[in-house]
């Protein structure tokens, strides 16, 4: 079932009308993610929260990924697939970085600000829910557009987890809920990276075959 869901769609060619629609939605989510990165990176550092810092870096990575997606819209399949492959690798690197952050915070026993986590978490959830709605129509598209949707899907789940972490920190007076949530976000990033890389690799093979004919 998982292989079927992650298989590349049969129709991988795009029309000028579809390209224009892709560009509009990608510009919208790019602006949203860039703005939220600025907000969350400041809040995460001020609050001493691993999950907020992870989410801030995720916003930055998503903004960069949407920029790459914009650049390759309308190009041949092999170029779009190559860009998606690079994004998949980036998602994986992000996941590994979060793992390192989790280890650091767990070792130092940091206690983040639950109030800041909750306030910024709600703002981030609203931003990612808007992005998720904009990208919903492209969740079954080529690897380039699907990777954008997967990033946003992971972000929505991550934002909900940050809010739960804020409640956990407030209720327990300890930092371990923040560390647990950051670990979950790392797992989501690594799982999403595997999905995108697998589909992009399959599309690259198709694109090379088509170019050789």
C-alpha positions as CSV (number, residue, x, y, z in Angstrom):
1,X,0.0,0.0,0.0
2,X,2.8,2.4,0.9
3,X,4.6,1.8,-2.3
4,X,1.5,2.4,-4.3
5,X,0.7,5.7,-2.5
6,X,4.3,6.9,-3.1
7,X,4.5,5.9,-6.7
8,X,5.0,8.7,-9.2
9,X,1.7,9.7,-11.0
10,X,1.3,8.5,-14.5
11,X,0.9,12.0,-16.0
12,X,4.1,13.9,-15.1
13,X,3.8,16.6,-17.8
14,X,2.5,20.1,-16.9
15,X,0.6,22.7,-18.9
16,X,1.2,26.4,-19.0
17,X,-2.0,26.9,-17.0
18,X,-0.9,24.4,-14.4
19,X,2.6,26.1,-14.2
20,X,1.0,29.5,-13.5
21,X,-1.2,28.0,-10.8
22,X,1.9,26.3,-9.2
23,X,3.8,29.5,-9.2
24,X,1.0,31.5,-7.5
25,X,0.6,28.9,-4.7
26,X,4.4,28.6,-4.2
27,X,4.9,32.3,-3.9
28,X,2.1,32.5,-1.3
29,X,3.6,29.7,0.9
30,X,7.1,31.0,0.4
31,X,6.1,34.4,1.9
32,X,4.3,32.7,4.7
33,X,7.2,30.5,5.6
34,X,9.8,33.2,5.4
35,X,7.8,35.5,7.7
36,X,7.3,32.7,10.3
37,X,11.0,31.8,10.2
38,X,11.9,35.3,11.4
39,X,9.2,35.1,14.2
40,X,10.1,31.6,15.4
41,X,13.9,31.9,15.3
42,X,13.7,34.9,17.7
43,X,11.1,33.3,19.9
44,X,12.8,29.9,20.0
45,X,16.1,31.5,21.1
46,X,14.4,33.7,23.7
47,X,12.3,30.8,25.1
48,X,15.2,28.3,25.1
49,X,12.9,25.8,23.3
50,X,14.3,23.0,21.2
51,X,11.0,22.4,19.5
52,X,10.6,26.1,18.5
53,X,14.1,26.3,17.3
54,X,13.6,23.1,15.2
55,X,10.3,24.5,13.9
56,X,12.0,27.8,13.0
57,X,14.7,26.0,11.0
58,X,12.0,24.0,9.3
59,X,10.3,27.2,8.2
60,X,13.6,28.4,6.7
61,X,14.2,25.1,4.9
62,X,10.6,25.2,3.6
63,X,11.0,28.7,2.3
64,X,14.2,27.7,0.5
65,X,12.5,24.6,-0.9
66,X,9.5,26.6,-2.2
67,X,12.0,29.0,-3.9
68,X,13.7,26.0,-5.6
69,X,10.3,24.7,-6.6
70,X,9.4,28.0,-8.1
71,X,12.6,28.0,-10.1
72,X,12.0,24.6,-11.8
73,X,8.3,25.0,-12.4
74,X,7.7,24.3,-16.1
75,X,11.1,22.7,-16.7
76,X,11.6,19.2,-18.0
77,X,10.8,16.3,-15.6
78,X,14.5,15.5,-15.0
79,X,15.2,19.0,-13.7
80,X,12.1,19.0,-11.5
81,X,13.0,15.6,-10.1
82,X,16.6,16.7,-9.5
83,X,15.4,19.7,-7.5
84,X,13.0,17.4,-5.5
85,X,15.9,15.0,-4.8
86,X,17.9,17.9,-3.4
87,X,15.0,19.0,-1.3
88,X,14.6,15.4,0.0
89,X,18.3,15.4,1.1
90,X,17.8,18.8,2.7
91,X,14.8,17.5,4.7
92,X,17.0,14.6,5.9
93,X,19.8,16.9,7.0
94,X,17.3,19.0,8.9
95,X,16.1,15.8,10.7
96,X,19.7,15.0,11.7
97,X,20.3,18.5,12.9
98,X,17.2,18.3,15.1
99,X,18.5,15.0,16.5
100,X,21.7,16.9,17.6
101,X,19.6,19.7,19.1
102,X,17.6,17.2,21.1
103,X,20.7,15.6,22.5
104,X,22.1,19.0,23.5
105,X,18.9,20.1,25.3
106,X,18.5,16.8,27.0
107,X,22.1,16.8,28.2
108,X,21.8,20.4,29.6
109,X,18.3,20.0,31.0
110,X,17.0,23.3,29.7
111,X,13.6,24.5,30.8
112,X,11.8,26.5,28.0
113,X,9.1,29.1,28.4
114,X,5.8,27.4,28.1
115,X,4.0,30.7,27.5
116,X,6.2,31.7,24.5
117,X,6.0,28.2,23.1
118,X,2.2,28.2,23.2
119,X,1.8,31.7,21.8
120,X,4.2,31.2,18.9
121,X,3.0,27.7,18.4
122,X,-0.5,28.9,17.7
123,X,0.8,31.5,15.2
124,X,2.9,28.9,13.4
125,X,-0.1,26.5,13.3
126,X,-2.3,29.2,11.7
127,X,0.4,29.9,9.1
128,X,1.0,26.3,8.2
129,X,-2.7,25.5,8.1
130,X,-3.1,28.2,5.5
131,X,-0.1,26.8,3.5
132,X,-1.5,23.3,3.9
133,X,-4.8,24.4,2.4
134,X,-3.1,26.1,-0.5
135,X,-1.0,23.0,-1.4
136,X,-3.7,20.4,-0.8
137,X,-4.6,20.1,-4.5
138,X,-1.0,19.2,-5.3
139,X,-0.5,16.4,-2.8
140,X,-0.6,13.8,-5.6
141,X,1.5,15.8,-8.1
142,X,5.0,15.3,-9.3
143,X,7.9,15.0,-6.8
144,X,8.6,18.8,-6.9
145,X,5.0,19.8,-5.9
146,X,4.5,16.8,-3.7
147,X,7.6,17.5,-1.7
148,X,6.2,21.0,-1.0
149,X,3.0,19.5,0.3
150,X,4.8,16.9,2.5
151,X,6.9,19.7,4.1
152,X,3.7,21.6,5.0
153,X,2.0,18.4,6.2
154,X,4.9,17.7,8.5
155,X,4.8,21.3,9.7
156,X,1.1,21.2,10.8
157,X,1.8,18.0,12.7
158,X,4.9,19.6,14.3
159,X,3.0,22.7,15.3
160,X,0.3,20.6,17.1
161,X,3.1,18.8,18.8
162,X,4.8,22.1,19.9
163,X,1.5,23.1,21.5
164,X,1.3,19.8,23.4
165,X,4.9,20.3,24.5
166,X,4.0,23.7,25.8
167,X,1.2,22.2,27.9
168,X,3.6,19.5,29.0
169,X,6.3,22.0,30.1
170,X,3.6,24.1,31.9
171,X,2.1,21.1,33.6
172,X,5.3,19.3,34.7
173,X,7.7,22.2,35.2
174,X,10.3,20.2,33.3
175,X,11.8,20.4,29.8
176,X,11.4,16.8,28.7
177,X,8.1,17.3,26.8
178,X,10.0,19.9,24.6
179,X,12.7,17.3,23.9
180,X,10.2,14.6,23.1
181,X,8.4,16.8,20.6
182,X,11.6,17.9,18.9
183,X,12.4,14.2,18.6
184,X,9.1,13.6,16.9
185,X,9.8,16.4,14.5
186,X,13.1,14.9,13.6
187,X,11.4,11.6,12.8
188,X,8.9,13.3,10.6
189,X,11.6,15.1,8.7
190,X,13.5,11.9,8.1
191,X,10.4,10.0,7.0
192,X,9.3,12.8,4.6
193,X,12.9,12.9,3.2
194,X,12.7,9.2,2.4
195,X,9.4,9.5,0.6
196,X,10.5,12.5,-1.5
197,X,13.9,10.9,-2.4
198,X,12.2,7.7,-3.4
199,X,9.8,9.4,-5.7
200,X,12.3,11.8,-7.1
201,X,14.7,9.0,-7.9
202,X,11.9,7.2,-9.8
203,X,11.1,10.3,-11.8
204,X,14.7,10.9,-12.6
205,X,14.8,7.4,-14.2
206,X,11.7,8.3,-16.2
207,X,13.1,11.6,-17.3
208,X,16.4,10.1,-18.4
209,X,14.6,7.5,-20.4
210,X,12.5,10.1,-22.1
211,X,15.5,12.3,-22.9
212,X,17.3,9.3,-24.4
213,X,14.4,8.5,-26.8
